[in-house]
Amino acid sequence: MTLALSRPMRESAVGGRFGAFGGRFVPESLIPACAALEEAFREAWADPSFRQQLDMFRTVYAGRPTALTPAWNLSAELGVTLLLKREDLAHTGSHKINNVLGQALLARRMGKTRLIAETGAGQHGVATATAAALFGLRATVFMGELDIARQALNVFRMTMLGAEVVPVTSGSRTLKDATNEAMRQWVSSVGDTHFCLGSVAGPHPYPWMVREFQRVIGDEARSQCAAELSTGAPDVVVACVGGGSNAAGTFAGFVDTGARLIGVEAAGGAAMTDGTVGVVHGSRSMVLQDQQGQIAEAHSVAAGLDYPGIGPEHAHLGAAGRAEYVTVTDEEVLAAVRRLARAEGIICALESAHAVAWVLGAAGTDRLPSGSTVLLTLSGRGDKDMGQLQEMAALREPGVRVDAAAGRAHPGAAAVPGGEVL
């Protein structure tokens, strides 16, 4: 049975609910901060001058609108029309700048002088550090120790921009734990600090607010598809999902069309597929947890998807039958990075490659019939992952040495599926 969607992708209901999901499950000490943030966002979002200022920074600073690029070669190979929404071309290299510019402007409007943020792949941390530098704010970014090791380039970028990067050594030392530490810090410093949450997760108003800052992706893509496609809208809209901000922003532009909405999770951290209803980081959603309600560890080759939950609006869209959530494996993701690079000359982020991997595997089947038109949000570029991919290529076959200085693997380097050097 398909559930009704009330005011789909516009605003959450009273109390920040998306159907049975969402809400505000935080310590009593944070209730006033969340309420003040909601009030400030409502006022700002209704203020034409705030919207105009944000649009100006998105245009002249972040480089919007981003391109809609036909994937000509893959389209011919797969038998579908594949269009890429190029968030990888935005300033800082991903969609994260859309949300952070909005939150930084809001923080300044509220009189805050410091931003704190959580990050996994580091792209949200880089975007936060970037906006802090632009607007004269201090920035502290919490990042799991494991993610610091596999995303060293982004750590250096953050420090270059003037941010303090705080290693998180608890738990799995990944995104979940970084978010825990950022929320603890917010409790103790809410007077002058804004918690710049990077996804459509967390307590109300974050899932709604972040989606509104990211809906520029879907709004642009809808207009671009209308000009590109004779049908006006694609048959299928695909995006990767961890917490799910790039997917939420994309889906917002197409939820009232007939397009299928496909969110692609990591097989090792699939909250929609393997999770149950629970509470994580302040909202009720689908969560990876044990029978006692303890949050389980997720795994993904992509640090940005290494998260044990999903945004509450995604949980609602899935329960309502409006969006489908699927998984791909690490091996499929690595193969997708290579194939997109070789076919189109585009090296995407490991996170984005989850969406690419699904299209590659589904094309020509009943999941994605030949002749379909597909919009895929390429949420970030792969520069940040080059070191990780080099190391993985070396580790796949004992004795393989990677020449980092020359940027190549020596002959005999291990291959991803398909037999080519990674």
Secondary structure, DSSP 8 states (H G I E B T S, - for coil): -----SSTTT--BTTTEETTEE-----GGGHHHHHHHHHHHHHHHT-HHHHHHHHHHHHHTS--S--EEE-HHHHHHHTSEEEEEEGGGSTTSBTHHHHHHHHHHHHHHTT--EEEEEESSSHHHHHHHHHHHHHT-EEEEEEEHHHHHHTHHHHHHHHHTT-EEEEE-STTSSHHHHHHHHHHHHHHHTTTEEE---SS-SSTTHHHHHHHHHTHHHHHHHHHHHHH-TTSS-SEEEEE-SS-HHHHHHHHTTTTSS-EEEEEEEGGG-HHHH-EEEEETTEEEEE-B-TT--B-----SSGGG--SB--HHHHHHHHTTSEEEEEE-HHHHHHHHHHHHHHHS--B-HHHHHHHHHHHHHBTBTTB-TT-EEEEEE-BBGGGGHHHHHHHHHHTSTT--EETTTTEE-TT--EETTTEE-
